[in-house]
Structures are given as structure tokens and as C-alpha cells.
Amino acid sequence: MSEALNFKLEVYEGPLDLLLALITKNKVDIYDIPISEILDQYLLYLEEMRRMDMDIAGEFITMASELMLIKSRMLLPKNPMEEEEDPRERLANALIEYKRAKETAVLLNERYSQFAGRIAKPMDEAPFQAIPELSDQDAKLLEEAFGRLLQRAKEMRETMQPPEKTLENLLKKRVTPVPERIVGIMRYLHKNGKQSFERVMLQSKTRSDIIASFAALLELLKARRVKIYSDENDEIILELNREGLKRK
């Protein structure tokens, strides 16, 4: 009797909390609640609260009425020709949602105990800077100039004996960084003034230099630090963009 009394006098947050405790105590399936048995225990709990002069919230009374209604609907004869909704279904769904919420609350409380008082450092976000696109005219001139350079290199290879290459020599070759060539091209144009595309590219000594130089020119043209145009002799010319340098 004392065990039952202790159970009845526990304080619950609401009628769903009480019903969930009764279902757990009786080890029954939420989707197959024995309404008559659970209703008797539920009413017994309310009666015990009255006897102890405890205030009974209106929601507990409302749930008692709901349980009685479900019990009465289950006692009604069923029509075998019709598929009727289980009167306990809405209650079962409400209990499932409440159980999930209660479990989530326990988890959040554990997280709060673990992480409360910690201050997260805000992320340092770099300001967004729109990258200007290469103009169609610049791209066309650059494509034309590079085509000429490739044709010239092809003609030179046809007249020269190919050098002997080994895997060891290839592995030992240095890979030229693009930023290094950006600085090199800027210095070259600053010192010598406007120059032809071929002359600038011929400053490269290795294949890695050529690739890095071409990538560097693309960056310089996009950043408007270098201008590209065709002169009166139809030669592709590269020149420092003074206006672009001032803006930088």
C-alpha cells in the first residue's frame, strides 16, 4: 500500500505526464492502452490528490473526461461492415509526441550542464570581394597571342633535335609559383615599359615558368593591373595599367 501511495503522490507536470507514468508502471503498449485499467488508476490518483487537499489543475479533469469518453466509445458495439477508427489513436499519438519532447528536454538539459558558461568565438569571415571578369576583347587577344606563341614553339621544335629527357630530371625540376610570376611580370613591365606578349612570355625558361606566367597574366588582366591590346603592326602588346594601380 505504501508503494502505491508514494506513486500516487508524485507530482506530474500534466495529465500526459501522469498517463505516461501509468503506462510505464503497467508495462503496456502505448498503441494498445487498456483504457479501463488506466482510467481507474488515473481517477485514483486524482482522488488521492483531493484527499491530501492538493490543487487539481483543470487539465487533469479534462483528461479524465476524455478517458471516460474513450472508454464509452470502446464499449459500443462495432459494425463489422465498417472500418472504424480506434478511439485511443489520438491519445496514443499525443503520448508519443510528449514522450519525444520529454526525452529531448533531458538531452538538452545534459548539453546545457556540459556546455553552459562556454563562450564561442565568432568566426572571422573575410569580406567578400567581387572578382572582375576578363573582358571578351582581352580574352580574344590573349587567345590569339598564345596561339602565335604555340605556333612559334612548334616551328622551333621541328628545326631542333629533341633533348634527351629522363624521369629523374623531370622530378628535379622546380614548380614555379604563380604569385612569383605576377611580381616578375609587373617588375619587367615597370622597368621596360610596354612589351609584346611574346617578349614577356619568352622571359620564361622552363615549361613550369610558361604555365605560371600565363596564369599570372590572367590574374593581372582580371585585376585590371595590366592592359592588353593590338598595335598598328597587329602585334599583341602588354602594358601596365596605371589607372588600375592607382585604384589598388
C-alpha positions in Angstrom: 0.0 0.0 0.0 2.8 2.4 0.8 4.4 1.8 -2.6 1.1 2.7 -4.3 0.7 5.7 -2.1 4.1 7.0 -2.9 3.4 6.6 -6.6 0.1 8.4 -6.4 1.6 11.3 -4.5 4.3 12.1 -7.1 4.0 15.4 -8.7 3.4 15.4 -12.5 3.8 18.2 -15.0 0.4 17.5 -16.6 -2.1 14.8 -17.5 0.1 13.3 -20.3 3.0 13.1 -17.8 0.7 11.2 -15.4 -0.6 8.9 -18.2 2.9 8.1 -19.4 4.0 7.2 -15.9 0.9 4.9 -15.5 1.6 3.2 -18.9 5.3 2.7 -17.9 4.4 1.3 -14.5 1.9 -1.2 -16.0 4.3 -2.0 -18.9 1.6 -1.7 -21.6 1.9 -0.7 -25.2 1.0 3.0 -25.9 -0.8 1.9 -29.1 -2.9 -0.7 -27.2 -3.7 1.1 -23.9 -6.1 -0.8 -21.5 -8.3 2.2 -21.1 -10.4 0.8 -18.3 -7.4 -0.1 -16.1 -5.5 3.1 -16.8 -8.7 5.2 -16.2 -9.2 3.6 -12.8 -5.6 4.3 -11.7 -5.9 7.9 -13.1 -9.0 8.6 -11.1 -7.5 7.0 -8.1 -4.6 9.5 -8.4 -7.0 12.4 -8.6 -8.9 11.2 -5.6 -5.7 10.9 -3.6 -4.9 14.5 -4.5 -8.3 15.6 -3.3 -7.8 13.7 0.0 -4.4 15.4 0.5 -6.0 18.9 -0.2 -3.8 19.3 -3.2 -5.0 21.6 -6.0 -6.1 19.8 -9.1 -5.5 21.6 -12.4 -8.4 21.8 -14.8 -6.4 19.9 -17.5 -6.3 16.8 -15.3 -10.1 17.0 -15.1 -10.4 17.5 -18.8 -8.2 14.4 -19.5 -10.3 12.3 -17.1 -13.4 13.3 -19.2 -11.5 12.4 -22.4 -10.6 9.0 -20.9 -14.2 8.3 -19.9 -15.3 9.2 -23.5 -12.8 6.8 -25.0 -13.9 4.1 -22.6 -17.5 4.6 -23.5 -16.8 4.5 -27.3 -14.9 1.3 -26.9 -17.9 -0.3 -25.1 -20.2 0.5 -28.0 -20.9 -2.5 -30.4 -18.8 -2.3 -33.6 -20.2 -2.6 -37.1 -18.3 -5.5 -38.8 -19.0 -3.9 -42.2 -17.3 -0.7 -41.4 -13.7 0.1 -40.6 -13.8 2.4 -37.6 -11.0 4.5 -36.1 -9.6 3.3 -32.9 -10.8 5.9 -30.3 -7.4 5.5 -28.5 -5.4 6.6 -31.6 -5.3 10.4 -30.9 -4.4 9.8 -27.3 -1.6 7.4 -28.3 -0.2 9.9 -30.8 -0.3 12.7 -28.2 1.6 10.5 -25.7 4.3 9.6 -28.3 4.9 13.3 -29.1 5.0 14.1 -25.4 7.5 11.3 -24.7 9.8 12.5 -27.5 9.6 16.1 -26.2 10.4 14.9 -22.7 13.4 12.8 -23.9 14.7 15.8 -25.9 14.3 18.0 -22.9 16.5 15.6 -20.9 19.1 15.6 -23.6 19.1 19.5 -23.9 19.5 19.7 -20.1 22.5 17.5 -20.2 24.0 19.6 -23.0 23.3 22.8 -21.0 25.1 21.3 -18.0 28.0 20.4 -20.1 28.4 23.5 -22.3 26.8 26.3 -20.2 29.3 29.0 -19.5 31.4 28.4 -22.6 31.7 31.3 -25.0 32.0 30.5 -28.6 34.5 32.7 -30.6 32.8 34.3 -33.6 34.1 33.2 -36.9 36.5 35.6 -38.7 34.9 36.0 -42.1 36.9 37.6 -44.8 35.0 40.4 -46.6 33.6 39.3 -49.9 35.3 40.9 -52.9 33.9 40.5 -56.3 36.5 39.4 -58.8 36.2 41.3 -62.1 35.8 39.1 -65.1 38.2 39.1 -68.1 36.6 41.2 -70.9 35.8 39.4 -74.2 38.2 41.6 -76.1 41.1 40.9 -73.6 40.3 37.1 -73.8 40.3 37.2 -77.6 43.6 39.0 -77.8 45.2 36.7 -75.2 44.0 33.6 -77.0 45.4 35.0 -80.3 48.7 35.8 -78.7 49.1 32.4 -77.1 48.2 30.7 -80.4 51.0 32.6 -82.1 53.4 31.6 -79.3 52.5 27.9 -79.6 53.0 28.0 -83.4 56.4 29.6 -83.0 57.4 27.0 -80.4 56.2 24.2 -82.7 58.4 25.6 -85.6 61.4 25.8 -83.3 60.9 22.2 -82.2 60.8 21.0 -85.8 64.2 22.5 -86.6 65.9 21.4 -83.3 66.9 18.0 -82.2 64.8 17.0 -79.2 66.8 16.9 -75.9 67.1 13.7 -74.0 64.8 13.6 -71.0 64.9 11.3 -68.0 62.4 10.8 -65.2 65.0 11.9 -62.7 65.5 15.2 -64.4 61.7 15.8 -64.6 61.4 15.2 -60.9 64.2 17.6 -60.0 62.6 20.5 -61.9 61.2 23.3 -59.8 57.5 24.2 -60.0 57.2 28.0 -60.5 54.6 29.6 -58.2 52.0 31.9 -59.9 52.5 34.8 -57.4 56.2 34.8 -58.2 55.5 35.3 -61.9 52.9 38.0 -61.1 55.6 40.0 -59.3 58.1 39.2 -62.1 55.8 40.4 -64.9 54.9 43.6 -63.0 58.6 44.4 -62.5 59.5 43.6 -66.1 56.8 45.9 -67.5 57.6 48.6 -65.0 61.3 48.6 -65.9 60.9 48.2 -69.7 57.5 49.8 -70.4 55.0 48.2 -72.8 56.2 44.9 -74.3 54.9 42.3 -76.7 53.2 39.3 -75.4 55.8 37.0 -76.9 58.7 39.0 -75.4 57.1 38.8 -71.9 56.4 35.1 -72.3 59.9 34.4 -73.6 61.3 35.6 -70.2 60.2 32.1 -69.1 62.9 29.5 -69.1 61.0 26.3 -68.3 57.6 24.8 -69.1 56.6 25.5 -65.5 57.6 29.1 -65.9 55.4 29.4 -69.1 52.4 27.9 -67.4 52.8 30.1 -64.3 53.4 33.2 -66.5 50.2 32.6 -68.4 48.2 32.1 -65.2 49.8 35.3 -63.8 48.8 37.3 -66.8 45.2 36.1 -66.5 45.2 37.3 -62.8 46.7 40.7 -63.8 44.2 41.2 -66.6 41.3 40.3 -64.3 42.6 42.7 -61.7 43.0 45.5 -64.3 46.7 45.9 -63.4 47.8 45.1 -67.0 46.3 46.2 -70.3 46.4 44.1 -73.5 45.8 45.5 -77.0 46.8 45.1 -80.6 49.1 47.8 -82.1 49.3 49.1 -85.7 51.5 46.2 -86.7 48.9 43.7 -85.4 51.2 42.7 -82.5 49.7 41.9 -79.1 51.0 44.4 -76.6 51.1 44.2 -72.7 51.3 47.4 -70.7 50.9 48.4 -67.0 47.5 49.9 -66.3 48.4 53.0 -64.3 44.8 53.8 -63.5 44.3 50.3 -62.2 47.4 50.6 -60.0 46.2 53.8 -58.5 42.9 52.3 -57.5 44.7 49.5 -55.8 
